[in-house]
Amino acid sequence: MKLLRRYVLIKKSDTNITKSGIILNDKKENKNQGVIQELGPECDKNLKKGQTVLYKDIGVYQFNILNDDCLIIDSDDIIAICE
């Protein structure tokens, strides 16, 4: 999928993996967290594929690709990069 302008394709995160490898599954905690899959050509240069980000949930286009919950948002709606 090729995105236009400042749009970002994000795969929603339903699981959290700790540094020791323990998998935590708490959908309430990760409601607005996901992993960047694709970026439009005008996106902020600090954003990169594979980064986990927090985003606003207003103005989100949600859909399903191969049983993965995905969404497209404006890059301005990304609040933070999780490191």
Secondary structure as UniProt FT lines:
FT   TURN            5..6
FT   STRAND          7..12
FT   STRAND          16..17
FT   TURN            19..20
FT   STRAND          23..24
FT   TURN            27..32
FT   STRAND          33..39
FT   TURN            41..42
FT   TURN            45..46
FT   TURN            49..50
FT   STRAND          52..55
FT   TURN            58..59
FT   STRAND          61..65
FT   TURN            66..67
FT   STRAND          68..74
FT   HELIX           75..77
FT   STRAND          78..82
//
